[in-house]
Amino acid sequence: MLDILPQLAGWWRESRPFALATLVDAAGSTPFPVGTAMAVDGEGTVLGAISGGCVDSDVAATAQEVLGDGRPVLRRYGPAGPDSGPFDVGLTCGGTVTVWTEPVPPDGTRWLPVLAEAVGAGRPVAHAVRLHDTGSSHLVVLPGGGREGSLGAGEADLDAEATARLLLPEGGTALLSTGPHPDVFVAAHPAPPLLAIVTWTPVAGPLARIGAELGYRPVVLEHRPVFAAQARDAGVEVLPGLPQTALRTLRGEGRLDSRSAVVVLTHDARIDVPALLEAVEAGVGYLGATGSAATVQDRSGRLRDAGLDEAGRSAIHSPIGLPLGGRTPAEVATAIAAQLVAVRVSPRHPGPRRAVGSGC
């Protein structure tokens, strides 16, 4: 839902009624993860997608029906059969998805702006919805014990809140049962992980933009005032001062952790080595550094001399990025982002390490 949440909040502010379809369960091969959402207003405007095409037309039609009669619908879509026609409803990938479609009236829907505000501010938040064919109810769970809304029953609220708080550190979804069947869907959204970019270079701008699309919060660590100003002019958050000091501060604040990514673009040992040592010590989820083969070899020796063992040096992806063959700043940023995703999805298979871009 996060990808369409800002537009949904705008519809709410405009008092525009709409129907919200949420993918609450899935089995087998499916196009999108559980928690994906689609919204349809009274004029047929559609935001988002549930399947990328296979069942979206039927979901949109169901949303229009829900808007008309005000009754939510829980619908399951299975695989398309071998004899299915091009307009038949079914998932061609062979999986099964369960979709909850509900009306969202403009009045009395406080959960939506509270959820949108928390996500927009980068704060962790969870959202629970009770799946009843007579109507839906919502609960937003905030850090520090804060809540907004109710699922209509004390026990359901307590169970949903407990599950939400368990999921919040890493994020995730769950289906809970308050009766014989699952009827509460919980989705937890942690604060976005940090993408710390060490120094502002031509690659940093496109990397920050791609990183934001991937769900990271980009921040540039820049000790040179003129380049820090360039990063701010590009709309990127900047932490001034020496990068290793900024990384130490971020770690102390709890913002640099195993979900974070650190990309070192300097290829200057005076900056690289202290920054890399801080990032390895923090145990970040992805750590990469640019540089030619000669730079990488020299830097590895300096890291060894600084006391970093083989395991620590092996944690650094350098040369950085997947070998896509590109050389422009945007192409290099894409290669770095591709490797970041590969490591995040499957840490044991980050792809071959070969130089990307010219380096120095």
C-alpha positions as CSV (number, residue, x, y, z in Angstrom):
1,M,0.0,0.0,0.0
2,L,2.9,2.4,0.7
3,D,3.4,3.2,-3.0
4,I,-0.1,4.7,-3.3
5,L,-0.6,6.0,0.3
6,P,0.2,9.7,-0.5
7,Q,-2.4,9.7,-3.3
8,L,-4.9,8.0,-1.0
9,A,-4.3,10.6,1.7
10,G,-5.0,13.3,-1.0
11,W,-8.3,11.6,-1.9
12,W,-9.2,11.6,1.8
13,R,-8.4,15.3,2.2
14,E,-10.6,16.0,-0.9
15,S,-13.5,14.0,0.7
16,R,-13.4,11.7,-2.3
17,P,-15.0,8.3,-1.6
18,F,-13.0,5.3,-3.0
19,A,-12.7,1.6,-2.6
20,L,-9.5,0.0,-1.4
21,A,-8.5,-3.5,-2.5
22,T,-5.7,-5.2,-0.5
23,L,-3.9,-8.4,-1.2
24,V,-4.2,-10.1,2.2
25,D,-3.0,-13.7,1.4
26,A,-1.1,-15.5,-1.4
27,A,0.1,-18.9,-2.2
28,G,2.4,-20.2,-4.9
29,S,3.8,-18.0,-7.6
30,T,2.3,-14.5,-7.5
31,P,3.3,-11.2,-9.1
32,F,3.3,-8.9,-6.0
33,P,3.8,-9.5,-2.3
34,V,1.0,-9.6,0.3
35,G,0.1,-6.1,1.4
36,T,0.0,-4.7,-2.2
37,A,-3.0,-2.5,-2.8
38,M,-5.2,-0.9,-5.4
39,A,-7.7,1.9,-5.1
40,V,-10.6,2.9,-7.3
41,D,-12.7,6.1,-7.0
42,G,-16.2,6.7,-8.1
43,E,-15.0,8.0,-11.5
44,G,-13.1,4.8,-12.2
45,T,-9.6,6.3,-11.5
46,V,-7.3,3.5,-10.5
47,L,-4.2,3.7,-8.3
48,G,-1.8,0.7,-8.0
49,A,-2.3,-2.9,-9.0
50,I,-2.9,-6.3,-7.4
51,S,-1.5,-8.6,-10.0
52,G,0.0,-6.4,-12.8
53,G,-2.8,-7.4,-15.1
54,C,-4.1,-10.9,-14.5
55,V,-6.9,-10.1,-12.2
56,D,-6.8,-6.3,-12.0
57,S,-9.8,-5.7,-14.2
58,D,-12.0,-7.8,-12.1
59,V,-10.6,-6.2,-8.9
60,A,-11.4,-2.8,-10.3
61,A,-15.0,-3.9,-11.2
62,T,-15.4,-5.3,-7.7
63,A,-14.3,-2.0,-6.3
64,Q,-16.9,-0.2,-8.3
65,E,-19.6,-2.6,-6.9
66,V,-18.3,-2.1,-3.4
67,L,-18.5,1.7,-3.8
68,G,-22.1,1.3,-5.0
69,D,-23.5,-0.9,-2.3
70,G,-21.1,-0.2,0.6
71,R,-20.4,-3.9,1.4
72,P,-16.8,-5.1,1.4
73,V,-15.9,-8.3,-0.4
74,L,-13.3,-11.0,0.2
75,R,-12.4,-12.8,-3.0
76,R,-10.0,-15.5,-3.9
77,Y,-8.4,-15.7,-7.4
78,G,-6.7,-18.9,-8.5
79,P,-4.6,-20.0,-11.5
80,A,-5.9,-19.5,-15.1
81,G,-6.8,-22.8,-16.7
82,P,-5.1,-24.2,-19.8
83,D,-8.2,-23.3,-21.8
84,S,-8.7,-19.8,-20.4
85,G,-9.4,-17.1,-22.9
86,P,-7.6,-13.7,-22.9
87,F,-10.4,-12.1,-20.9
88,D,-10.9,-14.8,-18.4
89,V,-10.0,-14.1,-14.8
90,G,-7.1,-16.0,-13.3
91,L,-3.4,-15.8,-12.5
92,T,-1.3,-16.9,-15.4
93,C,1.7,-17.4,-13.0
94,G,-0.2,-20.3,-11.3
95,G,-0.6,-18.9,-7.8
96,T,-3.6,-17.9,-5.7
97,V,-4.3,-14.5,-4.1
98,T,-7.0,-13.4,-1.7
99,V,-8.1,-9.8,-2.0
100,W,-10.1,-7.7,0.5
101,T,-12.0,-4.9,-1.2
102,E,-13.7,-2.3,1.1
103,P,-15.3,1.1,0.8
104,V,-13.3,4.0,2.4
105,P,-15.8,6.8,3.2
106,P,-14.4,10.3,3.5
107,D,-15.9,10.8,7.0
108,G,-14.9,8.9,10.1
109,T,-11.7,7.4,8.5
110,R,-9.1,8.7,10.8
111,W,-6.8,5.7,10.4
112,L,-5.8,6.7,6.9
113,P,-4.3,10.2,7.6
114,V,-2.6,8.8,10.8
115,L,-1.0,6.0,8.8
116,A,0.0,8.4,5.9
117,E,1.5,10.9,8.3
118,A,3.6,8.3,10.1
119,V,4.9,6.8,6.8
120,G,5.6,10.2,5.4
121,A,7.6,11.1,8.4
122,G,9.6,7.9,8.2
123,R,8.3,6.6,11.5
124,P,7.5,2.9,12.0
125,V,3.8,2.1,12.0
126,A,1.5,-0.9,11.6
127,H,-2.1,-1.2,10.3
128,A,-4.7,-3.8,11.0
129,V,-8.0,-4.3,9.3
130,R,-10.8,-6.7,10.3
131,L,-12.2,-8.6,7.4
132,H,-16.0,-8.7,7.9
133,D,-18.5,-8.8,5.1
134,T,-20.8,-6.5,7.0
135,G,-18.1,-3.8,7.2
136,S,-14.5,-3.3,8.0
137,S,-12.7,-1.7,11.0
138,H,-9.2,-0.5,11.3
139,L,-6.5,-0.1,13.9
140,V,-3.2,1.9,13.4
141,V,-0.4,1.0,15.9
142,L,2.3,3.5,16.6
143,P,5.5,3.2,18.5
144,G,5.5,4.1,22.2
145,G,2.0,2.6,22.8
146,G,0.1,5.0,20.5
147,R,-3.0,3.7,18.7
148,E,-5.7,5.0,16.4
149,G,-9.0,3.3,15.7
150,S,-10.3,-0.1,16.8
151,L,-11.2,-3.5,15.3
152,G,-14.5,-3.4,17.2
153,A,-13.5,-5.9,20.0
154,G,-11.0,-5.6,22.8
155,E,-9.4,-9.0,22.3
156,A,-9.0,-8.4,18.6
157,D,-7.3,-5.1,19.3
158,L,-5.0,-6.6,21.8
159,D,-4.0,-9.5,19.5
160,A,-3.5,-7.3,16.5
161,E,-1.5,-4.8,18.5
162,A,0.8,-7.5,20.0
163,T,1.4,-9.0,16.5
164,A,2.0,-5.5,15.0
165,R,4.6,-4.7,17.6
166,L,6.4,-8.0,17.0
167,L,6.5,-7.3,13.3
168,L,7.5,-3.6,13.5
169,P,11.3,-3.9,13.8
170,E,11.7,-5.8,10.5
171,G,8.3,-5.3,8.9
172,G,5.9,-8.0,7.5
173,T,2.3,-9.1,7.4
174,A,0.1,-11.6,9.2
175,L,-3.4,-13.1,9.1
176,L,-5.0,-13.6,12.5
177,S,-8.1,-15.4,13.6
178,T,-10.7,-14.1,16.1
179,G,-13.0,-17.0,15.2
180,P,-12.9,-20.2,13.2
181,H,-11.3,-18.4,10.2
182,P,-8.6,-15.8,9.7
183,D,-10.3,-12.4,9.8
184,V,-7.7,-9.8,10.8
185,F,-4.9,-8.7,8.4
186,V,-1.9,-6.9,9.9
187,A,0.8,-5.1,7.9
188,A,3.8,-3.6,9.7
189,H,6.0,-0.9,8.1
190,P,9.3,-0.2,9.9
191,A,11.1,3.1,9.4
192,P,12.8,3.1,6.0
193,P,16.4,1.7,6.1
194,L,19.2,4.2,5.6
195,L,21.2,4.4,2.4
196,A,24.4,6.3,3.5
197,I,26.3,7.6,0.4
198,V,29.9,8.6,1.3
199,T,30.7,11.8,-0.6
200,W,28.7,13.6,-3.4
201,T,29.9,12.5,-6.8
202,P,28.0,12.4,-10.2
203,V,26.9,8.8,-9.3
204,A,25.4,9.9,-5.9
205,G,22.5,11.8,-7.4
206,P,21.0,9.0,-9.5
207,L,21.8,6.5,-6.7
208,A,19.9,8.5,-4.2
209,R,16.9,8.7,-6.5
210,I,16.9,4.9,-7.2
211,G,17.5,4.2,-3.5
212,A,14.5,6.2,-2.6
213,E,12.4,4.2,-5.1
214,L,13.7,1.0,-3.5
215,G,12.4,2.2,-0.1
216,Y,15.6,3.5,1.4
217,R,16.2,6.9,3.0
218,P,19.2,8.4,1.2
219,V,21.6,10.6,3.1
220,V,24.9,11.9,1.8
221,L,27.9,12.1,4.1
222,E,30.0,15.0,2.8
223,H,33.0,16.8,4.5
224,R,33.5,19.3,1.6
225,P,31.1,22.3,1.9
226,V,30.8,23.0,-1.8
227,F,29.7,19.4,-2.6
228,A,27.5,19.3,0.5
229,A,25.7,22.3,-1.0
230,Q,25.3,20.5,-4.3
231,A,23.7,17.6,-2.6
232,R,21.3,19.8,-0.6
233,D,20.4,21.6,-3.9
234,A,19.5,18.2,-5.3
235,G,17.1,17.7,-2.4
236,V,19.1,15.0,-0.6
237,E,19.6,15.0,3.1
238,V,23.3,15.8,4.1
239,L,25.3,15.1,7.2
240,P,28.3,17.4,7.1
241,G,31.7,16.6,8.5
242,L,34.0,13.6,8.1
243,P,32.0,10.5,6.9
244,Q,33.4,8.2,9.5
245,T,32.2,10.6,12.2
246,A,28.8,10.8,10.6
247,L,28.6,7.0,10.4
248,R,29.5,6.8,14.1
249,T,26.8,9.3,15.0
250,L,24.2,7.4,12.9
251,R,25.2,4.2,14.6
252,G,24.8,5.8,18.0
253,E,21.4,7.1,17.1
254,G,20.3,3.6,16.0
255,R,19.8,4.6,12.4
256,L,22.7,2.5,11.1
257,D,21.9,-1.2,11.5
258,S,21.7,-4.5,9.6
259,R,19.0,-3.1,7.3
260,S,21.1,-0.2,6.2
261,A,23.3,0.2,3.1
262,V,26.6,2.1,2.9
263,V,28.1,3.1,-0.5
264,V,31.5,4.7,-0.5
265,L,32.1,6.7,-3.7
266,T,35.3,8.5,-2.7
267,H,38.1,6.2,-3.8
268,D,40.4,8.2,-1.5
269,A,42.0,6.0,1.1
270,R,42.1,8.9,3.7
271,I,38.2,9.0,3.6
272,D,37.4,5.4,2.5
273,V,39.3,3.4,5.0
274,P,38.0,5.0,8.2
275,A,34.4,5.1,6.8
276,L,34.6,1.4,5.8
277,L,35.9,0.4,9.2
278,E,32.9,2.2,10.8
279,A,30.4,0.5,8.4
280,V,31.9,-3.0,9.0
281,E,31.7,-2.5,12.7
282,A,28.1,-1.4,12.4
283,G,27.2,-4.7,10.6
284,V,25.3,-3.0,7.8
285,G,23.3,-5.1,5.4
286,Y,25.2,-3.9,2.3
287,L,28.6,-2.2,2.0
288,G,30.3,-1.3,-1.2
289,A,33.1,0.9,-2.4
290,T,34.1,2.1,-5.8
291,G,37.6,2.0,-7.3
292,S,39.8,0.4,-9.9
293,A,41.5,-2.9,-9.4
294,A,44.6,-1.1,-8.2
295,T,42.6,1.0,-5.8
296,V,40.8,-2.0,-4.4
297,Q,44.0,-3.9,-3.8
298,D,45.7,-0.9,-2.1
299,R,42.6,-0.2,0.0
300,S,42.4,-3.9,1.1
301,G,46.0,-3.7,2.3
302,R,45.3,-0.5,4.3
303,L,42.2,-2.1,5.8
304,R,44.3,-5.2,6.8
305,D,46.9,-2.9,8.3
306,A,44.2,-1.2,10.3
307,G,43.2,-4.5,11.9
308,L,40.3,-5.6,9.7
309,D,40.3,-9.3,9.3
310,E,39.6,-11.3,6.1
311,A,35.9,-11.8,7.0
312,G,35.5,-8.0,7.4
313,R,37.3,-7.2,4.2
314,S,35.2,-9.8,2.4
315,A,32.0,-8.0,3.5
316,I,32.9,-5.1,1.3
317,H,31.6,-5.3,-2.3
318,S,34.6,-3.8,-4.2
319,P,34.7,-3.2,-7.0
320,I,31.1,-2.2,-6.5
321,G,28.0,-3.2,-8.4
322,L,26.9,-5.9,-10.8
323,P,28.8,-6.1,-14.1
324,L,26.2,-4.5,-16.3
325,G,28.8,-2.9,-18.5
326,G,27.6,0.7,-18.1
327,R,29.9,3.7,-17.6
328,T,27.7,6.8,-17.2
329,P,26.8,8.0,-13.7
330,A,23.2,6.7,-14.1
331,E,24.4,3.4,-15.4
332,V,26.9,2.9,-12.6
333,A,24.2,3.9,-10.0
334,T,21.9,1.3,-11.6
335,A,24.6,-1.4,-11.3
336,I,25.2,-0.5,-7.6
337,A,21.4,-0.5,-6.9
338,A,21.1,-3.9,-8.7
339,Q,23.7,-5.4,-6.4
340,L,22.1,-3.8,-3.4
341,V,18.8,-5.5,-4.2
342,A,20.6,-8.8,-4.9
343,V,22.2,-8.8,-1.5
344,R,19.1,-7.7,0.2
345,V,17.0,-10.4,-1.3
346,S,19.6,-13.2,-1.3
347,P,22.7,-12.3,0.7
348,R,24.5,-15.4,-0.3
349,H,24.2,-14.6,-4.0
350,P,25.3,-11.0,-4.5
351,G,26.5,-11.6,-8.1
352,P,30.1,-11.6,-9.5
353,R,32.4,-8.8,-8.3
354,R,33.8,-7.0,-11.3
355,A,34.6,-3.4,-11.8
356,V,31.8,-1.1,-12.8
357,G,32.5,2.3,-14.5
358,S,35.9,3.8,-14.9
359,G,37.0,4.1,-11.3
360,C,40.4,5.4,-10.4
